[in-house]
Amino acid sequence: MDDTPNQLPSTLPALRAKAADAGFAMSCEDRTGNLLTVLAAARPGGRILELGTGAGEGAAWLLSGMDPTSRLTTVELDAEVQAIAREELGGDPRVTFVAGDGGAWLEEYDGPPFDLVFADTWPGKFTHLDRALELVAPGGTYLIDDLLPQPGWPQDHTTSVEHLLIELDAHKDFRCVRLAWASGLLMAVRTA
Ligand SMILES: C[S@@+](CC[C@H](N)C(=O)[O-])C[C@H]1O[C@@H](n2cnc3c(N)ncnc32)[C@H](O)[C@@H]1O
């Protein structure tokens, strides 16, 4: 089976070109993006959170699966890189961009929980994990990637990833599946 996605968001080529011009190389890969599309499509009227917008490729995949009543909030520390996403996706009324630290945003957020959380940066994954999990609605999904060894990982990152996986697997309120696929993913669904 060839699992190369064959339906790409229409916004992806422009985002990708601008990300390359800006030297931004941390966007999610296509198979992960394809999964984001499907998970978003499974949540009509869904509330979706992305931590780490980057240049907006993950957001483009999410938006391409979302129905007209779904909403995406995406948080990014680097306003310059997020500007690429804002330029290309900002005309879509379903998306809200937040520029700032994801950890501070998680601490301050006091709205309703989310049906899908794509935690694609440090806060919500290696810091503020409990808070991010708390924001997943019952039956909602928490997704992380980059769990297989990546070039440029900081020293001791393998240990941090192992601890994260063990902590998530042991969480009493979530059921988890590890996917040794694409960059290495873990998907967790809130059961209580
Ligand atoms: C892996 S990239 C995100 C890629 C994007 N989600 C996608 O799928 O294309 C991680 C992003 O997190 C951002 N970041 C780093 N520290 C952050 C923080 N404390 N709060 C929010 N974003 C942060 C980085 O600037 C980077 O753009």
The ligand as an SDF file (V2000), in Angstrom:
LIG
                    3D

 27 29  0  0  0  0  0  0  0  0999 V2000
    6.8160   21.7190   14.9130 C   0  0  0  0  0  0  0  0  0  0  0  0
    6.5390   23.4100   14.6760 S   0  0  0  0  0  0  0  0  0  0  0  0
    4.8210   23.5250   14.3730 C   0  0  0  0  0  0  0  0  0  0  0  0
    4.4120   23.0070   13.0290 C   0  0  0  0  0  0  0  0  0  0  0  0
    2.9440   23.1060   12.7280 C   0  0  0  0  0  0  0  0  0  0  0  0
    2.1070   22.6520   13.8120 N   0  0  0  0  0  0  0  0  0  0  0  0
    2.6220   22.2500   11.5000 C   0  0  0  0  0  0  0  0  0  0  0  0
    2.0050   21.1940   11.6750 O   0  0  0  0  0  0  0  0  0  0  0  0
    3.0040   22.6300   10.4050 O   0  0  0  0  0  0  0  0  0  0  0  0
    6.6560   24.0100   16.3290 C   0  0  0  0  0  0  0  0  0  0  0  0
    6.3530   25.4790   16.4590 C   0  0  0  0  0  0  0  0  0  0  0  0
    6.2570   25.7900   17.8440 O   0  0  0  0  0  0  0  0  0  0  0  0
    6.7030   27.1140   18.0120 C   0  0  0  0  0  0  0  0  0  0  0  0
    6.9990   27.3320   19.4410 N   0  0  0  0  0  0  0  0  0  0  0  0
    8.1570   27.1040   20.1030 C   0  0  0  0  0  0  0  0  0  0  0  0
    8.0170   27.3910   21.4040 N   0  0  0  0  0  0  0  0  0  0  0  0
    6.7210   27.7930   21.5610 C   0  0  0  0  0  0  0  0  0  0  0  0
    5.9620   28.2140   22.6700 C   0  0  0  0  0  0  0  0  0  0  0  0
    6.5210   28.2790   23.8940 N   0  0  0  0  0  0  0  0  0  0  0  0
    4.6830   28.5700   22.4860 N   0  0  0  0  0  0  0  0  0  0  0  0
    4.1260   28.5090   21.2460 C   0  0  0  0  0  0  0  0  0  0  0  0
    4.7960   28.0990   20.1550 N   0  0  0  0  0  0  0  0  0  0  0  0
    6.0700   27.7500   20.3120 C   0  0  0  0  0  0  0  0  0  0  0  0
    7.8990   27.2230   17.1030 C   0  0  0  0  0  0  0  0  0  0  0  0
    8.1640   28.5670   16.8000 O   0  0  0  0  0  0  0  0  0  0  0  0
    7.4230   26.4040   15.9010 C   0  0  0  0  0  0  0  0  0  0  0  0
    6.8630   27.2490   14.9330 O   0  0  0  0  0  0  0  0  0  0  0  0
  1  2  1  0
  2  3  1  0
  2 10  1  0
  3  4  1  0
  4  5  1  0
  5  6  1  0
  5  7  1  0
  7  8  2  0
  7  9  1  0
 10 11  1  0
 11 12  1  0
 11 26  1  0
 12 13  1  0
 13 14  1  0
 13 24  1  0
 14 15  1  0
 14 23  1  0
 15 16  2  0
 16 17  1  0
 17 18  1  0
 17 23  2  0
 18 19  1  0
 18 20  2  0
 20 21  1  0
 21 22  2  0
 22 23  1  0
 24 25  1  0
 24 26  1  0
 26 27  1  0
M  CHG  2   2   1   9  -1
M  END
$$$$
